[in-house]
Amino acid sequence: MNEQTGFQGMTALVTGASSGIGAETAYGLGSRGAFVLIHYHHHQDGADEVLQRIRDASGDGLLLQADLNRMEGVHGLIEQVRKTGRAIDILVNNAGSLIKRTRFLEFTEDLWNQVLTLNLTSAVFITQAVLPQMVERKKGFVVNISSVAARFGGGLGALAYSTAKGALSTFTKALAREFAPYGIRTNAVSPGTIDTNYHRNFSKPEALEACAAATPMGRIGKPEEIADVVVFLCSEGARFIQGQVVEVNGGFLMV
Ligand SMILES: NC(=O)c1ccc[n+]([C@@H]2O[C@H](COP(=O)([O-])OP(=O)(O)OC[C@H]3O[C@@H](n4cnc5c(N)ncnc54)[C@H](OP(=O)(O)O)[C@@H]3O)[C@@H](O)[C@H]2O)c1
């Protein structure tokens, strides 16, 4: 694919694009011509840096801020997208977090709802908001960022997160079935362990070393190795890929 013109004329919305996988995905799409709506929560500096990298590659974009732990924030983001006046061609539902490692018996209803809202419900309703215009134009791409945790239940304390990611993978398939006839391709990428802030916040270095040792490729992944797959899924080369959850984990889990 031509670096400059692959997504020319398209608008992408990438949630959680201020760091890690989302940042590299926003750059991957923006540097190939898409106008990128770069959503962030706390780290405006990270989002600014992504926009600068895209501009340095002759692309452009816009920053949008919202807390997706709660439905007010989800509705706020949908409203901000509407106000841009842009129809979304590529939606990457990437924002996600454990929020707090918590054993099952310690879960409060509020924390459970926050984890589910951030990792599942926000993606559902952002997708619902942008789909009608994709249907109208008979073209669009939705990529959900799931997790290897959806396959094996996740590490201890990640129960709500892995449950949400399992549902996000299932949502991907159901959505693909309903909207494939309208020219929309919906897929998910399921990363293994990737070197991002996520692990700086929630994992001990020993756990990451053990994960690398248990991976046939002998290392954990880099965020751009997930972004490249998202970009591919939105490209012409992936035109017959529909409703799949693509596992990208260096062989850690083979399904
Ligand atoms: N790293 C891994 O090993 C791994 C494995 C499987 C799946 N994933 C998934 O990959 C996605 C990206 O994670 P990452 O590894 O790239 O981690 P990351 O670097 O920590 O990025 C997380 C992104 O989500 C945003 N975010 C977090 N809480 C939010 C909230 N309450 N409202 C709105 N946005 C929020 C963050 O925004 P701010 O920084 O601006 O606050 C950031 O942009 C997540 O869905 C994660 O579950 C990661």
PDBQT file of the ligand as one rigid body, heavy atoms in Angstrom, charges set to zero:
ROOT
HETATM    1  N1  LIG A 301      -0.710  -3.995  26.249  1.00  0.00    +0.000 N 
HETATM    2  C1  LIG A 301      -1.205  -5.218  26.205  1.00  0.00    +0.000 C 
HETATM    3  O1  LIG A 301      -0.505  -6.209  26.524  1.00  0.00    +0.000 OA
HETATM    4  C2  LIG A 301      -2.607  -5.462  25.766  1.00  0.00    +0.000 A 
HETATM    5  C3  LIG A 301      -3.004  -6.804  25.573  1.00  0.00    +0.000 A 
HETATM    6  C4  LIG A 301      -4.296  -7.054  25.145  1.00  0.00    +0.000 A 
HETATM    7  C5  LIG A 301      -5.160  -6.013  24.890  1.00  0.00    +0.000 A 
HETATM    8  N2  LIG A 301      -4.756  -4.724  25.088  1.00  0.00    +0.000 N 
HETATM    9  C6  LIG A 301      -5.725  -3.667  24.811  1.00  0.00    +0.000 C 
HETATM   10  O2  LIG A 301      -5.163  -2.710  23.948  1.00  0.00    +0.000 OA
HETATM   11  C7  LIG A 301      -5.830  -1.465  24.128  1.00  0.00    +0.000 C 
HETATM   12  C8  LIG A 301      -4.803  -0.365  24.261  1.00  0.00    +0.000 C 
HETATM   13  O3  LIG A 301      -4.046  -0.564  25.438  1.00  0.00    +0.000 OA
HETATM   14  P1  LIG A 301      -2.483  -0.277  25.510  1.00  0.00    +0.000 P 
HETATM   15  O4  LIG A 301      -1.821  -1.537  25.849  1.00  0.00    +0.000 OA
HETATM   16  O5  LIG A 301      -2.031   0.477  24.317  1.00  0.00    +0.000 OA
HETATM   17  O6  LIG A 301      -2.435   0.601  26.850  1.00  0.00    +0.000 OA
HETATM   18  P2  LIG A 301      -2.157   2.150  27.125  1.00  0.00    +0.000 P 
HETATM   19  O7  LIG A 301      -0.879   2.570  26.490  1.00  0.00    +0.000 OA
HETATM   20  O8  LIG A 301      -2.334   2.284  28.587  1.00  0.00    +0.000 OA
HETATM   21  O9  LIG A 301      -3.353   2.906  26.352  1.00  0.00    +0.000 OA
HETATM   22  C9  LIG A 301      -4.663   2.916  26.832  1.00  0.00    +0.000 C 
HETATM   23  C10 LIG A 301      -5.433   4.009  26.136  1.00  0.00    +0.000 C 
HETATM   24  O10 LIG A 301      -6.799   3.959  26.623  1.00  0.00    +0.000 OA
HETATM   25  C11 LIG A 301      -7.138   5.229  27.153  1.00  0.00    +0.000 C 
HETATM   26  N3  LIG A 301      -8.004   5.100  28.326  1.00  0.00    +0.000 N 
HETATM   27  C12 LIG A 301      -7.735   4.458  29.489  1.00  0.00    +0.000 A 
HETATM   28  N4  LIG A 301      -8.737   4.668  30.379  1.00  0.00    +0.000 NA
HETATM   29  C13 LIG A 301      -9.649   5.451  29.743  1.00  0.00    +0.000 A 
HETATM   30  C14 LIG A 301     -10.872   6.040  30.132  1.00  0.00    +0.000 A 
HETATM   31  N5  LIG A 301     -11.383   5.892  31.336  1.00  0.00    +0.000 N 
HETATM   32  N6  LIG A 301     -11.550   6.780  29.213  1.00  0.00    +0.000 NA
HETATM   33  C15 LIG A 301     -11.038   6.969  27.980  1.00  0.00    +0.000 A 
HETATM   34  N7  LIG A 301      -9.879   6.474  27.564  1.00  0.00    +0.000 NA
HETATM   35  C16 LIG A 301      -9.192   5.724  28.433  1.00  0.00    +0.000 A 
HETATM   36  C17 LIG A 301      -5.842   5.880  27.566  1.00  0.00    +0.000 C 
HETATM   37  O11 LIG A 301      -6.029   7.301  27.581  1.00  0.00    +0.000 OA
HETATM   38  P3  LIG A 301      -5.097   8.320  28.441  1.00  0.00    +0.000 P 
HETATM   39  O12 LIG A 301      -3.714   7.721  28.469  1.00  0.00    +0.000 OA
HETATM   40  O13 LIG A 301      -5.167   9.597  27.687  1.00  0.00    +0.000 OA
HETATM   41  O14 LIG A 301      -5.689   8.444  29.811  1.00  0.00    +0.000 OA
HETATM   42  C18 LIG A 301      -4.895   5.392  26.473  1.00  0.00    +0.000 C 
HETATM   43  O15 LIG A 301      -5.003   6.221  25.349  1.00  0.00    +0.000 OA
HETATM   44  C19 LIG A 301      -6.717  -1.634  25.372  1.00  0.00    +0.000 C 
HETATM   45  O16 LIG A 301      -8.052  -1.886  24.970  1.00  0.00    +0.000 OA
HETATM   46  C20 LIG A 301      -6.145  -2.867  26.035  1.00  0.00    +0.000 C 
HETATM   47  O17 LIG A 301      -7.115  -3.535  26.789  1.00  0.00    +0.000 OA
HETATM   48  C21 LIG A 301      -3.495  -4.433  25.523  1.00  0.00    +0.000 A 
ENDROOT
TORSDOF 0
